Each structure stands twice: as C-alpha cells, then as structure tokens.
Amino acid sequence: MLNALAKAFAQLGDPKVRRVLLISIGLTILGYIGLVAGLSFGLGAVQATDIAWLDTVIDWAAGGAVVVVALLFFPALVTLVSGLFLDGVADAVDARHYSDLGAPRPIPLSETVISTLQFTLITVGLNILALPLYLLVPGVSLIAFYALNGYLIGREFFELAAHRRMDRASALALRRQRRGRLWVLGAAIAFLTTIPFLNLLVPVIGTAAMVHMVEALRRSSPGMLRG
C-alpha cells in the first residue's frame, strides 16, 4: 500500500499526469464550491427566529456545519472526478512502470459513466445515513468515516482500475481474495481527502496508487495475469 502511494506521488511531475492533475484540481474545486453553495442554500432556507443574537449564533453554526458536511461528502466528489480521468492517469502509469503490458481493454465511456455515477450515489447515500454517527458520537466519528469510505473508495477505485486488465469475474474473485489490502488502501485515500489542499490531488493520487495495487495483486495471484 505504501509503495503504491509512494509511486503515485512520485509521478505527479510527469507531464502526462500534470495536465490531467490540473484539470482534476479545477473540477474538484468547482465541485466543492458547488457542494458548499448547495448546502448553504439549503440551510439558508431554514426559518430564522427573529431574535438577533440567536440568529447570529445560528448563522455561525450553519456556516461551520456547511464546511464540515461538505468535507464529509468529499469522498463522493473524489469518486466522481476520478472516474472522469481514470484512463489518462492509468495510461501514464502504464507507460512509466508497466510498458511490458499490452494495450488495456477498451472500456466504453457509457460503462465508466454509469459505474461512476452509481458508486457516487451509493457513497452519498451511505454517508447521509452515517451523518448522525459522524456528528454526534465524538471519538467514533473519524473511525467510522475512514472505515466506511475506505471500503467504498477501495472498491470503486479497484473496479475502475482492474477492469482495464481483467474480465469482471476475475476482478471480482481478486477483490474478494484481497479485500483487506484494498480496504487499507481505500482508507488511506479516504484519510487524504480530509487533509486540506492535499485532498485536491486525491483523484489522481488514488487512481495511480490503485493501478499499482492492481498490478501488484495480479502478479502475486496465480491465474490473474491475463490482459
């Protein structure tokens, strides 16, 4: 896991990655602004009390809540952006580290879009259900956040990367065999989403790290090196 992340960070200076990274950062920032704006609008619709001091307290609390809740949904945003840039990042990783491999399986754009949207909606839905736990149970909230989103990110990133080289049945078998390692990498990526500024790099870092992880798992698993 650490090796995969180290290789991903080391390739940020690659010209092939740099262009994708800049676009990814721009879209991630726009997505986050949109998320904050949407949450602000929703909370702004809450009826004021007409008590000056209490309205001030509510406004400050609402502002803080918007920032916190938006960060909680950052993994869903990362999943969405990553799906858009998988091929560019994965191709750059292949060119530098896995030039011995043939061309990856062509994945229809519609398949990528549908898969990404499905996982994004699942991530949003499960994080909404977990909100009371995040906000009301101190000490457990971060563990729950990393555990849940580690599983979701690990699974989504793995499937996006693995399907370039493996059929669905083989990818599913490999994911079940190595679910622990995938969860750990997913949790590490989820942790990065909570670090300001560094979280803007996560769509590219996470994608590159998972390509390395998939290749490591395929090469250490008999019968998986097809494609």
C-alpha positions in Angstrom: 0.0 0.0 0.0 2.7 2.5 1.0 4.7 1.5 -2.1 1.7 2.2 -4.4 1.1 5.6 -2.8 4.8 6.5 -3.0 4.9 5.7 -6.7 1.7 7.7 -7.3 3.2 10.8 -5.5 6.5 10.4 -7.3 4.8 10.6 -10.7 3.0 13.9 -10.1 5.7 15.7 -12.0 5.2 13.5 -15.1 4.0 15.8 -18.0 1.3 13.2 -18.9 0.0 13.3 -15.3 0.5 17.1 -14.8 -2.1 18.1 -17.4 -4.7 15.7 -16.0 -3.9 16.8 -12.5 -4.5 20.5 -13.2 -7.9 19.7 -14.8 -8.8 17.4 -12.0 -7.9 20.0 -9.4 -10.0 22.6 -11.2 -13.0 20.3 -11.4 -12.6 19.2 -7.7 -12.5 22.9 -6.6 -15.6 23.7 -8.7 -17.4 20.6 -7.3 -16.5 21.6 -3.8 -17.7 25.2 -4.3 -21.0 23.8 -5.8 -21.4 21.5 -2.8 -20.8 24.3 -0.3 -23.2 26.6 -2.2 -25.9 23.9 -2.3 -25.6 23.2 1.4 -25.6 26.9 2.2 -28.7 27.4 0.2 -30.5 24.5 1.9 -29.6 25.8 5.4 -30.4 29.3 4.4 -34.0 28.2 3.8 -34.3 27.4 7.5 -36.7 29.9 9.1 -34.9 32.5 11.3 -36.1 33.1 14.9 -36.3 36.9 14.6 -34.1 37.0 17.8 -31.0 38.9 16.8 -28.4 37.2 19.0 -29.9 33.7 18.4 -30.0 34.3 14.6 -26.3 35.3 14.8 -25.5 32.0 16.6 -27.5 30.0 14.1 -25.7 31.7 11.2 -22.3 31.0 12.6 -23.2 27.4 13.4 -24.7 26.9 10.0 -21.6 28.2 8.3 -19.4 25.8 10.3 -21.8 22.9 9.6 -21.7 23.6 5.8 -17.9 23.3 5.8 -17.8 20.1 7.9 -20.6 18.4 6.0 -19.1 19.4 2.6 -15.8 17.7 3.7 -17.7 14.6 4.8 -19.0 14.3 1.2 -15.6 14.9 -0.3 -15.0 11.2 -1.0 -18.1 11.1 -3.2 -16.7 14.1 -5.1 -13.4 12.3 -5.4 -15.1 9.2 -6.8 -16.9 11.2 -9.4 -13.9 13.2 -10.6 -11.6 10.1 -10.6 -14.0 8.2 -12.9 -13.6 11.0 -15.4 -9.8 10.8 -15.5 -9.1 7.2 -15.0 -7.7 6.4 -18.5 -5.3 9.4 -18.7 -3.7 8.7 -15.3 -3.7 4.9 -15.8 -2.1 5.2 -19.2 0.7 7.4 -17.8 1.3 4.9 -15.0 1.4 2.0 -17.5 3.8 3.9 -19.8 6.3 4.5 -16.9 6.0 1.3 -14.9 4.3 -1.4 -16.9 5.5 -0.9 -20.5 5.7 -4.7 -20.8 1.9 -4.9 -20.8 -0.2 -4.7 -23.9 -2.9 -2.2 -24.5 -5.7 -2.3 -21.8 -9.2 -3.5 -22.5 -11.1 -0.6 -24.1 -13.9 0.3 -21.7 -16.9 2.1 -23.2 -17.4 5.6 -21.9 -21.0 4.7 -21.0 -19.8 1.9 -18.8 -17.4 4.2 -17.0 -20.0 6.9 -16.5 -22.7 4.6 -15.3 -20.4 2.8 -12.8 -19.0 6.1 -11.5 -22.5 7.6 -11.1 -23.7 4.5 -9.3 -20.9 4.5 -6.8 -21.1 8.2 -6.3 -24.8 7.9 -5.4 -24.1 5.0 -3.1 -21.3 6.9 -1.4 -23.5 10.0 -0.9 -26.4 7.8 0.4 -24.4 5.8 2.9 -22.6 9.0 4.2 -26.0 10.6 4.7 -27.1 7.6 6.7 -23.9 7.8 8.7 -24.2 11.6 9.4 -25.7 11.2 12.9 -22.8 8.9 13.8 -20.2 11.3 12.4 -21.7 14.4 14.1 -23.0 13.1 17.4 -20.5 10.5 18.6 -17.1 12.1 19.3 -14.2 9.7 19.1 -16.0 7.3 16.9 -16.8 9.6 14.0 -13.4 9.6 12.3 -13.0 5.9 12.6 -16.5 5.4 11.1 -15.8 7.8 8.3 -12.5 6.2 7.3 -13.9 2.7 7.7 -17.0 3.4 5.5 -15.3 5.5 2.9 -12.2 3.3 2.9 -14.4 0.4 1.8 -16.3 2.4 -0.8 -13.2 4.1 -2.3 -11.2 0.9 -2.3 -13.9 -1.0 -4.1 -14.7 1.7 -6.6 -11.1 2.6 -7.5 -10.2 -1.1 -7.7 -13.0 -1.9 -10.1 -12.2 1.1 -12.3 -8.5 0.1 -12.5 -9.0 -3.7 -12.6 -11.5 -3.8 -15.4 -8.8 -2.3 -17.7 -6.9 -5.6 -17.5 -9.3 -8.2 -16.3 -12.8 -9.5 -17.0 -15.4 -8.9 -14.4 -15.4 -12.4 -13.0 -11.6 -12.4 -12.5 -11.7 -8.9 -11.0 -14.4 -9.9 -8.6 -12.5 -13.0 -7.5 -9.3 -10.9 -6.9 -11.2 -8.3 -5.0 -12.7 -10.9 -2.7 -9.3 -12.6 -2.1 -7.5 -9.3 -1.3 -10.4 -7.2 0.2 -8.3 -6.4 3.3 -5.4 -4.8 1.4 -7.9 -2.9 -0.8 -9.7 -1.6 2.3 -6.5 -0.4 3.8 -5.5 1.5 0.6 -9.1 2.9 0.4 -8.9 4.1 4.0 -5.5 5.7 3.2 -7.1 7.5 0.3 -10.1 8.5 2.4 -7.7 9.9 5.0 -6.0 12.1 2.3 -9.5 13.5 1.5 -9.6 15.1 4.9 -6.3 17.0 4.5 -6.8 20.5 3.1 -5.1 21.2 -0.2 -3.7 17.6 -0.4 -7.2 16.4 -0.9 -7.3 18.2 -4.3 -4.7 15.7 -5.5 -6.7 12.6 -4.4 -8.5 11.8 -7.7 -5.1 11.5 -9.4 -3.1 10.0 -6.5 -5.9 7.5 -5.7 -6.2 6.4 -9.3 -2.4 6.0 -9.8 -2.0 4.1 -6.5 -4.8 1.7 -7.3 -3.3 0.9 -10.7 -0.1 0.0 -8.9 -2.1 -2.1 -6.4 -4.0 -3.9 -9.1 -0.8 -4.9 -10.9 0.9 -6.0 -7.6 -2.1 -8.2 -6.8 -2.4 -9.6 -10.3 1.3 -10.5 -10.3 1.1 -12.2 -6.9 -2.1 -14.2 -7.7 -1.8 -17.2 -10.0 -4.1 -17.2 -13.0 -4.8 -13.4 -12.8 -2.2 -12.2 -15.3 -4.4 -12.2 -18.4 -4.5 -8.9 -20.4 
